[in-house]
Amino acid sequence: MEWPPRYSENFTPNLDQEYWSPELETMPPAERDKHILAKLKRQVHYAFENSGFYQEFYKDAPVDPANLASLEEFAQLPILTKEDIRREQEEHPPYGRFLCVPPEDIFRVHGTSGTTGRPTVFGIGKEDWDRIGEAHARILWGAGLRPEDTVMVAAVFSLYVGSWGALVGAERLGATCFPFGSGAPGQTERAVEWSTTVKPSVLYGTPSYALYLAETARQMGFDPKEDFGFRFMFFSGEPGASVPATRRLIEETFGCYIVDQGTMAEMTPWMSASGCRHLDGGMHLWQDIVYTEMVDPQSKLGLPLGEEGVPVYSHTERTSQPMIRYWSGDIARWDMVDCPCGRTYPTLVAGIYGRVDDMIIVRGQNVFPSRIEDVLRGMDEFGGEFRLVLERETGQMDRLTVQAEVLNEAFASREFDPSALEPVRERFTGALRRAIGVSVAVELKPAGEFERTQFKARRIIDLRTH
């Protein structure tokens, strides 16, 4: 096996072909495991040989990282966390001892914003960037992208690698690319104008942005289904694309289908968890590109198919800053599904629907924000946005208040009157109680109360005193 692999820059499948790589995508799972093990053995050996960090990190490992014999042995290597990366990069700036290539070989520098701690720096070599483009092109082909499409990338072009990853994948596939961006004042209004003029057939962004785009279009007198020309949309950055009610709302609003994608920026090619054009919610795990394990949140031990846990990701073909057994902190359930596409990958059946650190416990019941979103978007009176307010006084249990916008049509008078909306509030409260198993407080707000976003929605307001 050639490692790292080299791919033809000129290859694209025939337009009627379902798969970019038929052998890899339809391989029997047991045979694929052998292929993955061969790649992981080379990946781990390379990292151990070239990274001072991994040499130190693996010094007490119960297995020999230079000579792994099985995926079971691979699973005995220690799990890497974001705190490990931050600490390493603080002690050995800027990249830490992960880099594995000379600094002059770095082609792209990306990173996190550092809103929850020290920024994380990603150094990506030129050959790795080419392989990322190849992987994303292959996955986007499965999503339904074709060279005749025009892709509007409506995400921030900055440190955030999501927009750049979408762009390089679409470029490698041969599609027409429209790197529109987002985030500037008035840019969503311009996105409406450009969408009606250029008529891009595909949109990349976040589910929240797609809904904001539709709301803005209506305010400007456009119909998103009739005046735009989107054939499908692919999303990352938040759970909405696999939240059933949100998914249906976007598909009905624009008259297109949508594809959920995304692992983590650190794990670029981040599209390695991705739906296809046939999958109705959820994401296939393209295991030969980035290998995914599912582990128990407490014990960190592996879980079989059918179980809920935390995905742990490993690069299989990265020479610059490889991440091996990286703890995602996300919550998902994996299983095998009989997808019409015929791919034989395991699937995150409901996408990524929560995070270990975002999970809300109300009277002993685990509550995920994505489940609340699904309920609210299924309510006729819901006005489009919501916030979850967490409070706790010393010695008391957590209290959750759901603040939800309601449409103006939900009340008879022109003035917003919470008392007149009591029947609506009771319906919201009852629907949430039935869905999540516990009662929560509900406060209704007028439509437009909460800020719309061009990026990832921040809906949790944590006022707890610890």
C-alpha positions in Angstrom: 0.0 0.0 0.0 1.3 3.4 -1.0 1.2 5.8 2.0 0.5 8.6 2.0 -1.7 7.9 -1.0 -1.4 10.0 -4.1 -4.5 10.7 -6.2 -4.9 11.6 -9.8 -5.7 15.3 -10.2 -7.7 14.8 -13.4 -10.1 11.9 -12.4 -13.8 12.4 -12.1 -16.4 9.6 -12.5 -18.9 9.4 -15.3 -21.9 11.7 -14.6 -24.2 8.7 -14.1 -21.9 6.9 -11.7 -23.1 6.8 -8.1 -19.7 6.4 -6.6 -16.4 8.3 -6.8 -14.6 5.2 -5.6 -16.9 2.1 -6.0 -14.6 -0.4 -4.4 -13.9 1.6 -1.3 -17.5 2.8 -0.8 -19.2 -0.6 -1.2 -16.5 -2.8 0.3 -17.7 -5.4 2.8 -17.1 -4.0 6.3 -14.7 -6.8 7.4 -12.6 -6.3 4.3 -12.6 -2.5 4.9 -11.4 -3.0 8.4 -8.3 -4.7 7.0 -7.8 -1.7 4.6 -8.2 0.8 7.5 -5.8 -1.1 9.7 -3.1 -1.0 7.0 -3.6 2.8 6.7 -3.7 3.3 10.5 -0.5 1.3 11.0 1.3 3.5 8.6 -0.3 6.7 10.0 0.6 5.9 13.7 4.1 4.7 12.8 4.7 7.9 10.9 3.4 10.1 13.7 5.4 8.2 16.3 8.5 8.5 14.3 8.2 12.2 13.4 6.4 13.8 16.4 8.0 14.4 19.8 4.5 14.8 21.2 3.4 11.3 20.2 6.7 9.8 21.3 6.0 11.2 24.8 2.2 10.6 24.7 2.6 6.9 23.8 5.5 6.1 26.2 3.2 4.3 28.6 0.9 2.8 26.0 0.1 -0.9 26.6 0.8 -1.6 22.9 3.7 -0.8 20.5 2.6 2.2 18.4 5.2 1.4 15.8 3.9 -2.1 15.2 0.1 -2.3 15.7 -1.4 -5.8 14.9 -5.1 -5.1 15.0 -7.8 -2.4 15.4 -8.2 -3.7 19.0 -4.6 -2.8 19.7 -5.1 0.6 18.0 -8.0 1.2 20.5 -5.6 0.8 23.4 -3.7 3.9 22.4 -4.5 6.9 24.7 -7.3 9.3 23.6 -6.2 12.8 22.6 -8.2 15.8 23.8 -8.4 19.5 22.9 -6.7 20.3 26.2 -3.8 18.2 25.2 -3.5 20.2 22.0 -3.8 23.5 23.8 -1.2 22.6 26.4 1.2 21.3 23.8 0.9 24.4 21.6 1.3 26.7 24.6 4.5 24.9 25.6 5.8 24.6 22.0 4.2 27.4 19.9 2.7 27.7 17.4 1.9 24.1 16.3 3.1 22.0 19.2 5.3 19.0 18.4 2.5 17.6 16.2 3.7 19.1 13.0 5.7 16.1 11.6 6.9 18.2 8.6 9.3 21.1 8.4 7.5 24.5 9.0 8.4 25.6 5.5 6.3 22.8 4.1 3.1 24.3 5.6 0.7 25.4 2.9 -2.3 26.6 4.9 -2.7 27.9 8.5 -6.1 27.6 10.0 -7.4 27.4 13.6 -10.2 27.9 16.1 -11.3 31.4 17.3 -10.4 30.6 20.9 -13.8 31.7 22.2 -13.7 28.8 24.7 -10.0 28.9 25.5 -6.6 29.3 23.9 -6.9 29.3 20.0 -5.8 26.0 18.4 -3.5 26.3 15.4 -3.7 23.9 12.4 -0.8 23.6 10.0 -1.6 21.8 6.8 0.9 20.8 4.2 0.4 21.2 0.4 0.0 17.5 -0.3 -2.4 17.1 2.7 -4.4 20.0 1.3 -4.6 18.2 -2.0 -5.8 15.1 -0.3 -8.4 17.1 1.6 -9.7 18.4 -1.7 -9.8 14.8 -3.1 -11.7 13.5 0.0 -14.2 16.3 0.0 -14.8 15.9 -3.8 -15.5 12.2 -3.3 -17.9 12.9 -0.5 -19.6 15.8 -2.3 -20.1 13.5 -5.3 -22.0 11.1 -3.0 -24.0 14.1 -1.8 -25.1 14.7 -5.4 -22.7 17.5 -6.5 -21.8 17.4 -10.2 -19.5 19.5 -12.4 -22.4 21.4 -13.9 -23.5 22.7 -10.5 -22.7 26.2 -9.1 -21.9 26.1 -5.4 -22.5 29.2 -3.3 -20.3 29.0 -0.2 -22.2 31.2 2.3 -19.9 30.8 5.3 -17.2 32.9 6.9 -13.8 32.8 5.1 -11.4 33.2 8.0 -9.6 30.9 10.4 -12.7 28.7 10.1 -11.7 25.8 7.9 -15.3 24.7 7.1 -15.8 27.2 4.2 -12.4 26.6 2.8 -12.9 22.8 2.9 -16.2 23.2 1.1 -14.5 25.3 -1.5 -11.6 23.1 -2.2 -13.8 20.0 -2.5 -16.1 21.7 -5.0 -13.2 23.0 -7.0 -11.6 19.6 -7.1 -14.8 18.1 -8.3 -15.0 20.6 -11.1 -18.1 22.5 -10.1 -18.4 26.3 -10.5 -17.6 27.9 -7.2 -19.1 31.1 -5.8 -17.2 31.9 -2.6 -19.8 34.4 -1.3 -18.9 34.3 2.4 -21.0 35.7 5.2 -20.8 37.8 8.4 -20.5 41.3 7.0 -23.3 43.8 7.7 -25.9 43.7 4.9 -24.4 40.6 3.4 -27.5 38.4 3.8 -29.5 41.0 1.8 -26.8 40.8 -0.9 -26.9 37.0 -0.8 -30.6 37.2 -1.7 -29.9 39.5 -4.6 -27.0 37.4 -5.9 -29.0 34.2 -5.4 -31.8 35.5 -7.6 -29.2 36.7 -10.2 -26.6 34.0 -10.4 -29.0 31.2 -9.5 -26.5 28.9 -7.8 -27.8 25.3 -7.7 -26.1 24.3 -4.4 -25.6 26.2 -1.1 -23.1 25.5 1.7 -23.5 27.1 5.1 -25.3 26.3 8.4 -29.0 25.4 8.8 -29.5 28.6 10.9 -28.1 30.7 8.0 -30.4 29.0 5.5 -33.4 29.9 7.6 -32.1 33.4 8.0 -31.6 33.7 4.3 -35.2 32.6 3.7 -36.6 35.0 6.2 -34.6 37.9 4.7 -35.7 37.0 1.2 -39.4 37.1 2.2 -38.8 40.5 3.8 -37.4 41.7 0.5 -40.4 40.3 -1.4 -38.8 37.1 -2.8 -40.1 33.5 -2.5 -37.1 31.2 -1.6 -38.7 28.3 -3.5 -39.7 30.2 -6.6 -37.0 32.9 -6.9 -33.9 30.9 -6.0 -32.7 27.9 -7.8 -31.2 25.7 -5.2 -31.2 22.0 -6.0 -29.6 20.9 -2.7 -27.9 22.3 0.3 -25.1 20.8 2.5 -24.5 22.0 6.0 -22.1 21.7 8.9 -21.4 23.5 12.2 -24.6 22.7 14.1 -27.1 19.8 14.4 -30.1 21.3 12.5 -29.6 19.3 9.2 -30.5 16.0 11.0 -33.1 17.5 13.3 -36.3 16.2 11.6 -38.5 19.3 11.9 -35.6 21.7 10.9 -34.7 19.5 8.0 -38.3 19.4 6.7 -38.7 23.1 7.2 -35.6 23.9 5.1 -36.5 21.4 2.4 -40.0 22.7 2.1 -38.9 26.4 2.2 -36.4 26.0 -0.6 -37.9 23.0 -2.5 -34.6 21.2 -2.3 -33.0 18.3 -0.4 -30.3 18.8 2.3 -27.2 16.9 3.4 -25.8 16.9 6.9 -22.0 16.9 7.3 -19.2 17.5 9.6 -16.8 16.2 12.2 -14.3 18.8 13.6 -12.0 21.4 12.2 -9.0 19.5 13.8 -10.0 16.4 11.8 -10.1 18.0 8.3 -11.1 16.5 5.9 -14.1 17.3 8.2 -16.7 16.0 5.7 -15.8 12.4 6.6 -19.1 12.2 8.4 -21.6 13.0 5.7 -25.0 12.1 4.4 -25.5 11.3 0.7 -28.2 12.3 -1.7 -30.4 9.3 -0.6 -30.1 9.5 3.2 -33.0 11.2 4.9 -31.0 12.6 7.9 -27.9 11.3 9.5 -24.4 10.9 8.3 -22.3 8.0 6.8 -18.9 7.6 8.4 -16.4 7.4 5.5 -14.1 5.3 7.6 -11.3 4.9 5.1 -10.8 8.7 5.0 -11.1 9.4 8.8 -11.5 6.4 11.1 -14.3 6.8 13.7 -14.7 4.8 16.9 -17.6 5.2 19.3 -16.7 5.2 23.0 -18.5 5.4 26.3 -18.4 9.0 27.7 -17.3 7.8 31.1 -15.2 4.7 30.6 -13.8 5.7 27.2 -14.2 2.1 26.1 -15.4 1.2 22.6 -19.1 0.7 22.0 -20.7 -1.7 19.4 -23.0 -0.6 16.6 -26.4 0.5 17.9 -25.0 2.3 20.9 -24.9 6.0 21.8 -21.5 7.5 22.7 -18.8 9.9 21.8 -17.1 9.7 18.4 -13.3 9.5 18.5 -11.6 10.3 15.2 -8.3 9.4 13.6 -6.6 10.6 10.5 -5.6 7.9 8.1 -3.5 9.8 5.6 -2.2 13.1 7.1 1.5 13.9 7.2 1.1 17.4 8.7 -0.3 17.6 12.3 -2.0 14.3 12.3 -4.7 13.7 15.0 -4.9 10.2 16.3 -7.8 9.0 18.5 -9.1 12.6 19.0 -12.0 13.0 21.5 -14.8 14.9 19.8 -17.0 15.6 22.9 -20.0 15.1 20.6 -22.9 12.8 21.3 -24.3 10.5 18.6 -25.6 7.0 17.9 -24.1 4.8 15.2 -25.5 1.8 13.4 -25.6 0.1 10.0 -28.5 1.4 7.8 -29.9 0.0 4.6 -29.3 3.2 2.6 -30.5 3.2 -1.1 -27.0 4.5 -2.0 -25.6 1.1 -1.3 -22.6 2.3 0.7 -21.5 0.0 3.4 -20.3 2.5 6.0 -21.7 2.7 9.5 -23.9 5.7 9.9 -24.6 8.3 12.6 -28.3 7.7 12.4 -29.5 11.0 13.8 -26.4 13.0 13.0 -24.6 14.7 15.9 -27.3 15.8 18.2 -25.5 17.0 21.3 -22.2 17.6 23.2 -21.1 16.1 26.4 -20.5 19.6 27.8 -23.8 21.0 26.4 -26.0 18.2 27.7 -28.6 19.7 30.1 -29.7 17.5 33.0 -33.2 18.5 34.3 -34.4 16.5 37.3 -32.2 13.5 36.3 -33.2 13.6 32.6 -30.7 14.2 29.9 -32.0 17.0 27.6 -30.3 17.9 24.3 -30.9 21.3 22.6 -31.5 19.6 19.3 -34.5 17.7 20.7 -36.0 21.0 21.9 -35.4 22.5 18.5 -37.2 19.6 16.8 -40.3 20.1 19.0 -40.4 23.9 18.6 -40.1 23.8 14.8 -43.0 21.4 14.7 -45.3 24.0 16.4 -47.4 26.1 14.1 -47.0 29.2 16.2 -43.2 29.1 16.5 -41.6 32.3 15.4 -38.2 30.9 14.2 -35.7 31.4 17.0 -35.3 30.3 20.7 -33.0 30.4 23.6 -32.4 28.0 26.5 -31.7 29.7 29.8 -30.0 27.6 32.5 -30.1 28.8 36.1 -29.0 27.2 39.4 -28.8 28.7 42.8 -26.4 27.3 45.3 -27.5 23.9 46.5 -30.4 23.7 44.1 -31.0 21.6 40.9 -30.7 23.1 37.4 -33.6 25.0 36.1 -34.3 25.3 32.4 -36.4 28.0 30.8 -37.2 27.7 27.1 -37.7 31.2 25.6 -39.4 30.8 22.2 -40.6 33.3 19.6 -44.1 33.1 18.4 -45.5 34.4 15.1 -47.6 37.6 15.2 -50.5 35.6 13.9 -50.6 33.7 17.1 -52.3 36.6 19.0 -55.4 38.6 18.0 -54.3 42.1 19.0 -51.3 43.9 17.5 -49.6 44.2 20.8 -47.6 41.3 22.2 -49.5 40.1 25.3 -48.1 37.1 27.1 -51.3 36.6 29.1 -53.4 36.3 25.9 -50.9 33.7 24.7 -51.4 31.4 27.6 -53.1 28.6 25.5 -50.1 28.7 23.1 -47.7 28.6 26.0 -49.5 25.6 27.4 -49.3 23.8 24.1 -45.6 24.5 23.9 -45.1 23.3 27.4 -47.1 20.1 26.9 -45.3 19.2 23.6 -41.9 19.7 25.3 -42.9 17.6 28.3 -44.0 14.7 26.1 -40.8 14.9 24.0 -38.1 15.2 26.8 -39.9 13.5 29.7 -39.8 16.4 32.2 -41.6 19.8 32.5 -39.7 23.0 31.7 -40.7 26.6 32.0 -41.7 28.2 28.7 -41.5 32.0 28.0 -43.0 33.3 24.8 -41.3 36.2 23.0 -42.4 38.3 20.0 -41.1 37.3 16.6 -37.7 38.9 15.9 -36.8 39.1 19.6 -33.6 37.1 19.1 -30.7 37.9 16.8 -30.4 35.9 13.6 -27.0 34.5 12.7 -25.0 34.1 9.5 -22.9 31.4 11.2 -23.4 29.0 14.1 -26.4 29.7 16.3 -25.6 30.2 20.0 -28.8 29.3 21.8 -27.7 28.3 25.3 -27.5 31.1 28.0 -25.8 29.6 31.1 -26.5 31.7 34.1 -25.7 29.0 36.6 -23.6 29.8 39.7 -21.2 27.0 40.4 
